[in-house]
Amino acid sequence: IEKEADINDEIERLRLAATAALLTRRDVLIVASVSCIYGLVSPQTWEKVLLSLQVGQVVRRNDVLRHLVTILYTRNDLELKRGSF
């Protein structure tokens, strides 16, 4: 089961990378079965929750934390896992 969980994590990572590419690049074409796109958020929704940070940019820590909580991340100081910070 652990191997299956690892594969599912990799698939989810690739789906998120594909969605990000749709927003940031003009030369993207995604070919996939219909089942692969179920549950995938629209690029417009993705753009609304995206927090873009640049090297050297000054941001307030509390603003970043508030944004993460707004998009349903949970704070977890003991274990770093998907959906937590």
Phi and psi restraints in degrees (range 20) as a CNS / XPLOR table:
assign (resid 1 and name C) (resid 2 and name N)
       (resid 2 and name CA) (resid 2 and name C) 1.0 -60.4 20.0 2
assign (resid 2 and name N) (resid 2 and name CA)
       (resid 2 and name C) (resid 3 and name N) 1.0 -42.0 20.0 2
assign (resid 2 and name C) (resid 3 and name N)
       (resid 3 and name CA) (resid 3 and name C) 1.0 -62.3 20.0 2
assign (resid 3 and name N) (resid 3 and name CA)
       (resid 3 and name C) (resid 4 and name N) 1.0 -40.3 20.0 2
assign (resid 3 and name C) (resid 4 and name N)
       (resid 4 and name CA) (resid 4 and name C) 1.0 -63.7 20.0 2
assign (resid 4 and name N) (resid 4 and name CA)
       (resid 4 and name C) (resid 5 and name N) 1.0 -40.4 20.0 2
assign (resid 4 and name C) (resid 5 and name N)
       (resid 5 and name CA) (resid 5 and name C) 1.0 -63.4 20.0 2
assign (resid 5 and name N) (resid 5 and name CA)
       (resid 5 and name C) (resid 6 and name N) 1.0 -40.3 20.0 2
assign (resid 5 and name C) (resid 6 and name N)
       (resid 6 and name CA) (resid 6 and name C) 1.0 -62.8 20.0 2
assign (resid 6 and name N) (resid 6 and name CA)
       (resid 6 and name C) (resid 7 and name N) 1.0 -41.1 20.0 2
assign (resid 6 and name C) (resid 7 and name N)
       (resid 7 and name CA) (resid 7 and name C) 1.0 -65.7 20.0 2
assign (resid 7 and name N) (resid 7 and name CA)
       (resid 7 and name C) (resid 8 and name N) 1.0 -43.1 20.0 2
assign (resid 7 and name C) (resid 8 and name N)
       (resid 8 and name CA) (resid 8 and name C) 1.0 -62.4 20.0 2
assign (resid 8 and name N) (resid 8 and name CA)
       (resid 8 and name C) (resid 9 and name N) 1.0 -39.0 20.0 2
assign (resid 8 and name C) (resid 9 and name N)
       (resid 9 and name CA) (resid 9 and name C) 1.0 -62.0 20.0 2
assign (resid 9 and name N) (resid 9 and name CA)
       (resid 9 and name C) (resid 10 and name N) 1.0 -41.3 20.0 2
assign (resid 9 and name C) (resid 10 and name N)
       (resid 10 and name CA) (resid 10 and name C) 1.0 -66.6 20.0 2
assign (resid 10 and name N) (resid 10 and name CA)
       (resid 10 and name C) (resid 11 and name N) 1.0 -41.8 20.0 2
assign (resid 10 and name C) (resid 11 and name N)
       (resid 11 and name CA) (resid 11 and name C) 1.0 -61.7 20.0 2
assign (resid 11 and name N) (resid 11 and name CA)
       (resid 11 and name C) (resid 12 and name N) 1.0 -44.3 20.0 2
assign (resid 11 and name C) (resid 12 and name N)
       (resid 12 and name CA) (resid 12 and name C) 1.0 -62.5 20.0 2
assign (resid 12 and name N) (resid 12 and name CA)
       (resid 12 and name C) (resid 13 and name N) 1.0 -40.7 20.0 2
assign (resid 12 and name C) (resid 13 and name N)
       (resid 13 and name CA) (resid 13 and name C) 1.0 -61.8 20.0 2
assign (resid 13 and name N) (resid 13 and name CA)
       (resid 13 and name C) (resid 14 and name N) 1.0 -42.6 20.0 2
assign (resid 13 and name C) (resid 14 and name N)
       (resid 14 and name CA) (resid 14 and name C) 1.0 -67.1 20.0 2
assign (resid 14 and name N) (resid 14 and name CA)
       (resid 14 and name C) (resid 15 and name N) 1.0 -37.8 20.0 2
assign (resid 14 and name C) (resid 15 and name N)
       (resid 15 and name CA) (resid 15 and name C) 1.0 -63.1 20.0 2
assign (resid 15 and name N) (resid 15 and name CA)
       (resid 15 and name C) (resid 16 and name N) 1.0 -43.0 20.0 2
assign (resid 15 and name C) (resid 16 and name N)
       (resid 16 and name CA) (resid 16 and name C) 1.0 -66.6 20.0 2
assign (resid 16 and name N) (resid 16 and name CA)
       (resid 16 and name C) (resid 17 and name N) 1.0 -39.0 20.0 2
assign (resid 16 and name C) (resid 17 and name N)
       (resid 17 and name CA) (resid 17 and name C) 1.0 -64.0 20.0 2
assign (resid 17 and name N) (resid 17 and name CA)
       (resid 17 and name C) (resid 18 and name N) 1.0 -38.2 20.0 2
assign (resid 17 and name C) (resid 18 and name N)
       (resid 18 and name CA) (resid 18 and name C) 1.0 -65.0 20.0 2
assign (resid 18 and name N) (resid 18 and name CA)
       (resid 18 and name C) (resid 19 and name N) 1.0 -42.3 20.0 2
assign (resid 18 and name C) (resid 19 and name N)
       (resid 19 and name CA) (resid 19 and name C) 1.0 -63.4 20.0 2
assign (resid 19 and name N) (resid 19 and name CA)
       (resid 19 and name C) (resid 20 and name N) 1.0 -42.8 20.0 2
assign (resid 19 and name C) (resid 20 and name N)
       (resid 20 and name CA) (resid 20 and name C) 1.0 -62.7 20.0 2
assign (resid 20 and name N) (resid 20 and name CA)
       (resid 20 and name C) (resid 21 and name N) 1.0 -39.6 20.0 2
assign (resid 20 and name C) (resid 21 and name N)
       (resid 21 and name CA) (resid 21 and name C) 1.0 -64.1 20.0 2
assign (resid 21 and name N) (resid 21 and name CA)
       (resid 21 and name C) (resid 22 and name N) 1.0 -36.1 20.0 2
assign (resid 21 and name C) (resid 22 and name N)
       (resid 22 and name CA) (resid 22 and name C) 1.0 -61.0 20.0 2
assign (resid 22 and name N) (resid 22 and name CA)
       (resid 22 and name C) (resid 23 and name N) 1.0 -31.4 20.0 2
assign (resid 22 and name C) (resid 23 and name N)
       (resid 23 and name CA) (resid 23 and name C) 1.0 -83.5 20.0 2
assign (resid 23 and name N) (resid 23 and name CA)
       (resid 23 and name C) (resid 24 and name N) 1.0 -30.0 20.0 2
assign (resid 23 and name C) (resid 24 and name N)
       (resid 24 and name CA) (resid 24 and name C) 1.0 -107.0 20.0 2
assign (resid 24 and name N) (resid 24 and name CA)
       (resid 24 and name C) (resid 25 and name N) 1.0 -10.0 20.0 2
assign (resid 24 and name C) (resid 25 and name N)
       (resid 25 and name CA) (resid 25 and name C) 1.0 -131.8 20.0 2
assign (resid 25 and name N) (resid 25 and name CA)
       (resid 25 and name C) (resid 26 and name N) 1.0 154.3 20.0 2
assign (resid 25 and name C) (resid 26 and name N)
       (resid 26 and name CA) (resid 26 and name C) 1.0 -101.6 20.0 2
assign (resid 26 and name N) (resid 26 and name CA)
       (resid 26 and name C) (resid 27 and name N) 1.0 -9.8 20.0 2
assign (resid 26 and name C) (resid 27 and name N)
       (resid 27 and name CA) (resid 27 and name C) 1.0 -106.3 20.0 2
assign (resid 27 and name N) (resid 27 and name CA)
       (resid 27 and name C) (resid 28 and name N) 1.0 39.5 20.0 2
assign (resid 27 and name C) (resid 28 and name N)
       (resid 28 and name CA) (resid 28 and name C) 1.0 -107.9 20.0 2
assign (resid 28 and name N) (resid 28 and name CA)
       (resid 28 and name C) (resid 29 and name N) 1.0 131.8 20.0 2
assign (resid 28 and name C) (resid 29 and name N)
       (resid 29 and name CA) (resid 29 and name C) 1.0 -133.8 20.0 2
assign (resid 29 and name N) (resid 29 and name CA)
       (resid 29 and name C) (resid 30 and name N) 1.0 124.0 20.0 2
assign (resid 29 and name C) (resid 30 and name N)
       (resid 30 and name CA) (resid 30 and name C) 1.0 -110.8 20.0 2
assign (resid 30 and name N) (resid 30 and name CA)
       (resid 30 and name C) (resid 31 and name N) 1.0 125.4 20.0 2
assign (resid 30 and name C) (resid 31 and name N)
       (resid 31 and name CA) (resid 31 and name C) 1.0 -114.4 20.0 2
assign (resid 31 and name N) (resid 31 and name CA)
       (resid 31 and name C) (resid 32 and name N) 1.0 120.2 20.0 2
assign (resid 31 and name C) (resid 32 and name N)
       (resid 32 and name CA) (resid 32 and name C) 1.0 -157.0 20.0 2
assign (resid 32 and name N) (resid 32 and name CA)
       (resid 32 and name C) (resid 33 and name N) 1.0 162.2 20.0 2
assign (resid 32 and name C) (resid 33 and name N)
       (resid 33 and name CA) (resid 33 and name C) 1.0 -71.8 20.0 2
assign (resid 33 and name N) (resid 33 and name CA)
       (resid 33 and name C) (resid 34 and name N) 1.0 160.2 20.0 2
assign (resid 33 and name C) (resid 34 and name N)
       (resid 34 and name CA) (resid 34 and name C) 1.0 -59.0 20.0 2
assign (resid 34 and name N) (resid 34 and name CA)
       (resid 34 and name C) (resid 35 and name N) 1.0 -38.8 20.0 2
assign (resid 34 and name C) (resid 35 and name N)
       (resid 35 and name CA) (resid 35 and name C) 1.0 -62.6 20.0 2
assign (resid 35 and name N) (resid 35 and name CA)
       (resid 35 and name C) (resid 36 and name N) 1.0 -24.1 20.0 2
assign (resid 35 and name C) (resid 36 and name N)
       (resid 36 and name CA) (resid 36 and name C) 1.0 -71.8 20.0 2
assign (resid 36 and name N) (resid 36 and name CA)
       (resid 36 and name C) (resid 37 and name N) 1.0 -22.8 20.0 2
assign (resid 36 and name C) (resid 37 and name N)
       (resid 37 and name CA) (resid 37 and name C) 1.0 -96.7 20.0 2
assign (resid 37 and name N) (resid 37 and name CA)
       (resid 37 and name C) (resid 38 and name N) 1.0 -7.5 20.0 2
assign (resid 37 and name C) (resid 38 and name N)
       (resid 38 and name CA) (resid 38 and name C) 1.0 -63.8 20.0 2
assign (resid 38 and name N) (resid 38 and name CA)
       (resid 38 and name C) (resid 39 and name N) 1.0 135.3 20.0 2
assign (resid 38 and name C) (resid 39 and name N)
       (resid 39 and name CA) (resid 39 and name C) 1.0 83.2 20.0 2
assign (resid 39 and name N) (resid 39 and name CA)
       (resid 39 and name C) (resid 40 and name N) 1.0 -3.8 20.0 2
assign (resid 39 and name C) (resid 40 and name N)
       (resid 40 and name CA) (resid 40 and name C) 1.0 -83.3 20.0 2
assign (resid 40 and name N) (resid 40 and name CA)
       (resid 40 and name C) (resid 41 and name N) 1.0 128.2 20.0 2
assign (resid 40 and name C) (resid 41 and name N)
       (resid 41 and name CA) (resid 41 and name C) 1.0 -73.0 20.0 2
assign (resid 41 and name N) (resid 41 and name CA)
       (resid 41 and name C) (resid 42 and name N) 1.0 154.2 20.0 2
assign (resid 41 and name C) (resid 42 and name N)
       (resid 42 and name CA) (resid 42 and name C) 1.0 -69.9 20.0 2
assign (resid 42 and name N) (resid 42 and name CA)
       (resid 42 and name C) (resid 43 and name N) 1.0 153.5 20.0 2
assign (resid 42 and name C) (resid 43 and name N)
       (resid 43 and name CA) (resid 43 and name C) 1.0 -57.6 20.0 2
assign (resid 43 and name N) (resid 43 and name CA)
       (resid 43 and name C) (resid 44 and name N) 1.0 -32.5 20.0 2
assign (resid 43 and name C) (resid 44 and name N)
       (resid 44 and name CA) (resid 44 and name C) 1.0 -66.7 20.0 2
assign (resid 44 and name N) (resid 44 and name CA)
       (resid 44 and name C) (resid 45 and name N) 1.0 -42.7 20.0 2
assign (resid 44 and name C) (resid 45 and name N)
       (resid 45 and name CA) (resid 45 and name C) 1.0 -66.1 20.0 2
assign (resid 45 and name N) (resid 45 and name CA)
       (resid 45 and name C) (resid 46 and name N) 1.0 -42.3 20.0 2
assign (resid 45 and name C) (resid 46 and name N)
       (resid 46 and name CA) (resid 46 and name C) 1.0 -58.3 20.0 2
assign (resid 46 and name N) (resid 46 and name CA)
       (resid 46 and name C) (resid 47 and name N) 1.0 -43.4 20.0 2
assign (resid 46 and name C) (resid 47 and name N)
       (resid 47 and name CA) (resid 47 and name C) 1.0 -64.8 20.0 2
assign (resid 47 and name N) (resid 47 and name CA)
       (resid 47 and name C) (resid 48 and name N) 1.0 -33.7 20.0 2
assign (resid 47 and name C) (resid 48 and name N)
       (resid 48 and name CA) (resid 48 and name C) 1.0 -67.1 20.0 2
assign (resid 48 and name N) (resid 48 and name CA)
       (resid 48 and name C) (resid 49 and name N) 1.0 -32.8 20.0 2
assign (resid 48 and name C) (resid 49 and name N)
       (resid 49 and name CA) (resid 49 and name C) 1.0 -99.8 20.0 2
assign (resid 49 and name N) (resid 49 and name CA)
       (resid 49 and name C) (resid 50 and name N) 1.0 -4.9 20.0 2
assign (resid 49 and name C) (resid 50 and name N)
       (resid 50 and name CA) (resid 50 and name C) 1.0 -66.0 20.0 2
assign (resid 50 and name N) (resid 50 and name CA)
       (resid 50 and name C) (resid 51 and name N) 1.0 135.1 20.0 2
assign (resid 50 and name C) (resid 51 and name N)
       (resid 51 and name CA) (resid 51 and name C) 1.0 -114.7 20.0 2
assign (resid 51 and name N) (resid 51 and name CA)
       (resid 51 and name C) (resid 52 and name N) 1.0 106.0 20.0 2
assign (resid 51 and name C) (resid 52 and name N)
       (resid 52 and name CA) (resid 52 and name C) 1.0 -95.5 20.0 2
assign (resid 52 and name N) (resid 52 and name CA)
       (resid 52 and name C) (resid 53 and name N) 1.0 123.5 20.0 2
assign (resid 52 and name C) (resid 53 and name N)
       (resid 53 and name CA) (resid 53 and name C) 1.0 -121.0 20.0 2
assign (resid 53 and name N) (resid 53 and name CA)
       (resid 53 and name C) (resid 54 and name N) 1.0 140.7 20.0 2
assign (resid 53 and name C) (resid 54 and name N)
       (resid 54 and name CA) (resid 54 and name C) 1.0 -114.7 20.0 2
assign (resid 54 and name N) (resid 54 and name CA)
       (resid 54 and name C) (resid 55 and name N) 1.0 150.5 20.0 2
assign (resid 54 and name C) (resid 55 and name N)
       (resid 55 and name CA) (resid 55 and name C) 1.0 -58.9 20.0 2
assign (resid 55 and name N) (resid 55 and name CA)
       (resid 55 and name C) (resid 56 and name N) 1.0 130.3 20.0 2
assign (resid 55 and name C) (resid 56 and name N)
       (resid 56 and name CA) (resid 56 and name C) 1.0 87.1 20.0 2
assign (resid 56 and name N) (resid 56 and name CA)
       (resid 56 and name C) (resid 57 and name N) 1.0 -9.3 20.0 2
assign (resid 56 and name C) (resid 57 and name N)
       (resid 57 and name CA) (resid 57 and name C) 1.0 -70.2 20.0 2
assign (resid 57 and name N) (resid 57 and name CA)
       (resid 57 and name C) (resid 58 and name N) 1.0 136.9 20.0 2
assign (resid 57 and name C) (resid 58 and name N)
       (resid 58 and name CA) (resid 58 and name C) 1.0 -95.3 20.0 2
assign (resid 58 and name N) (resid 58 and name CA)
       (resid 58 and name C) (resid 59 and name N) 1.0 122.6 20.0 2
assign (resid 58 and name C) (resid 59 and name N)
       (resid 59 and name CA) (resid 59 and name C) 1.0 -132.0 20.0 2
assign (resid 59 and name N) (resid 59 and name CA)
       (resid 59 and name C) (resid 60 and name N) 1.0 151.9 20.0 2
assign (resid 59 and name C) (resid 60 and name N)
       (resid 60 and name CA) (resid 60 and name C) 1.0 -84.4 20.0 2
assign (resid 60 and name N) (resid 60 and name CA)
       (resid 60 and name C) (resid 61 and name N) 1.0 131.3 20.0 2
assign (resid 60 and name C) (resid 61 and name N)
       (resid 61 and name CA) (resid 61 and name C) 1.0 -53.8 20.0 2
assign (resid 61 and name N) (resid 61 and name CA)
       (resid 61 and name C) (resid 62 and name N) 1.0 -46.2 20.0 2
assign (resid 61 and name C) (resid 62 and name N)
       (resid 62 and name CA) (resid 62 and name C) 1.0 -63.7 20.0 2
assign (resid 62 and name N) (resid 62 and name CA)
       (resid 62 and name C) (resid 63 and name N) 1.0 -31.7 20.0 2
assign (resid 62 and name C) (resid 63 and name N)
       (resid 63 and name CA) (resid 63 and name C) 1.0 -65.7 20.0 2
assign (resid 63 and name N) (resid 63 and name CA)
       (resid 63 and name C) (resid 64 and name N) 1.0 -41.9 20.0 2
assign (resid 63 and name C) (resid 64 and name N)
       (resid 64 and name CA) (resid 64 and name C) 1.0 -65.8 20.0 2
assign (resid 64 and name N) (resid 64 and name CA)
       (resid 64 and name C) (resid 65 and name N) 1.0 -45.8 20.0 2
assign (resid 64 and name C) (resid 65 and name N)
       (resid 65 and name CA) (resid 65 and name C) 1.0 -60.8 20.0 2
assign (resid 65 and name N) (resid 65 and name CA)
       (resid 65 and name C) (resid 66 and name N) 1.0 -43.2 20.0 2
assign (resid 65 and name C) (resid 66 and name N)
       (resid 66 and name CA) (resid 66 and name C) 1.0 -61.9 20.0 2
assign (resid 66 and name N) (resid 66 and name CA)
       (resid 66 and name C) (resid 67 and name N) 1.0 -41.8 20.0 2
assign (resid 66 and name C) (resid 67 and name N)
       (resid 67 and name CA) (resid 67 and name C) 1.0 -63.3 20.0 2
assign (resid 67 and name N) (resid 67 and name CA)
       (resid 67 and name C) (resid 68 and name N) 1.0 -43.8 20.0 2
assign (resid 67 and name C) (resid 68 and name N)
       (resid 68 and name CA) (resid 68 and name C) 1.0 -60.9 20.0 2
assign (resid 68 and name N) (resid 68 and name CA)
       (resid 68 and name C) (resid 69 and name N) 1.0 -41.8 20.0 2
assign (resid 68 and name C) (resid 69 and name N)
       (resid 69 and name CA) (resid 69 and name C) 1.0 -66.4 20.0 2
assign (resid 69 and name N) (resid 69 and name CA)
       (resid 69 and name C) (resid 70 and name N) 1.0 -38.6 20.0 2
assign (resid 69 and name C) (resid 70 and name N)
       (resid 70 and name CA) (resid 70 and name C) 1.0 -60.4 20.0 2
assign (resid 70 and name N) (resid 70 and name CA)
       (resid 70 and name C) (resid 71 and name N) 1.0 -35.8 20.0 2
assign (resid 70 and name C) (resid 71 and name N)
       (resid 71 and name CA) (resid 71 and name C) 1.0 -95.3 20.0 2
assign (resid 71 and name N) (resid 71 and name CA)
       (resid 71 and name C) (resid 72 and name N) 1.0 23.5 20.0 2
assign (resid 71 and name C) (resid 72 and name N)
       (resid 72 and name CA) (resid 72 and name C) 1.0 73.8 20.0 2
assign (resid 72 and name N) (resid 72 and name CA)
       (resid 72 and name C) (resid 73 and name N) 1.0 24.1 20.0 2
assign (resid 72 and name C) (resid 73 and name N)
       (resid 73 and name CA) (resid 73 and name C) 1.0 -79.1 20.0 2
assign (resid 73 and name N) (resid 73 and name CA)
       (resid 73 and name C) (resid 74 and name N) 1.0 154.2 20.0 2
assign (resid 73 and name C) (resid 74 and name N)
       (resid 74 and name CA) (resid 74 and name C) 1.0 -118.5 20.0 2
assign (resid 74 and name N) (resid 74 and name CA)
       (resid 74 and name C) (resid 75 and name N) 1.0 143.5 20.0 2
assign (resid 74 and name C) (resid 75 and name N)
       (resid 75 and name CA) (resid 75 and name C) 1.0 -78.6 20.0 2
assign (resid 75 and name N) (resid 75 and name CA)
       (resid 75 and name C) (resid 76 and name N) 1.0 133.0 20.0 2
assign (resid 75 and name C) (resid 76 and name N)
       (resid 76 and name CA) (resid 76 and name C) 1.0 -149.6 20.0 2
assign (resid 76 and name N) (resid 76 and name CA)
       (resid 76 and name C) (resid 77 and name N) 1.0 104.0 20.0 2
assign (resid 76 and name C) (resid 77 and name N)
       (resid 77 and name CA) (resid 77 and name C) 1.0 -80.2 20.0 2
assign (resid 77 and name N) (resid 77 and name CA)
       (resid 77 and name C) (resid 78 and name N) 1.0 -9.7 20.0 2
assign (resid 77 and name C) (resid 78 and name N)
       (resid 78 and name CA) (resid 78 and name C) 1.0 -98.5 20.0 2
assign (resid 78 and name N) (resid 78 and name CA)
       (resid 78 and name C) (resid 79 and name N) 1.0 -34.1 20.0 2
assign (resid 78 and name C) (resid 79 and name N)
       (resid 79 and name CA) (resid 79 and name C) 1.0 -141.3 20.0 2
assign (resid 79 and name N) (resid 79 and name CA)
       (resid 79 and name C) (resid 80 and name N) 1.0 124.3 20.0 2
assign (resid 79 and name C) (resid 80 and name N)
       (resid 80 and name CA) (resid 80 and name C) 1.0 -89.6 20.0 2
assign (resid 80 and name N) (resid 80 and name CA)
       (resid 80 and name C) (resid 81 and name N) 1.0 116.4 20.0 2
assign (resid 80 and name C) (resid 81 and name N)
       (resid 81 and name CA) (resid 81 and name C) 1.0 -144.6 20.0 2
assign (resid 81 and name N) (resid 81 and name CA)
       (resid 81 and name C) (resid 82 and name N) 1.0 169.7 20.0 2
assign (resid 81 and name C) (resid 82 and name N)
       (resid 82 and name CA) (resid 82 and name C) 1.0 -56.3 20.0 2
assign (resid 82 and name N) (resid 82 and name CA)
       (resid 82 and name C) (resid 83 and name N) 1.0 133.3 20.0 2
assign (resid 82 and name C) (resid 83 and name N)
       (resid 83 and name CA) (resid 83 and name C) 1.0 85.9 20.0 2
assign (resid 83 and name N) (resid 83 and name CA)
       (resid 83 and name C) (resid 84 and name N) 1.0 7.4 20.0 2
assign (resid 83 and name C) (resid 84 and name N)
       (resid 84 and name CA) (resid 84 and name C) 1.0 -133.6 20.0 2
assign (resid 84 and name N) (resid 84 and name CA)
       (resid 84 and name C) (resid 85 and name N) 1.0 163.5 20.0 2
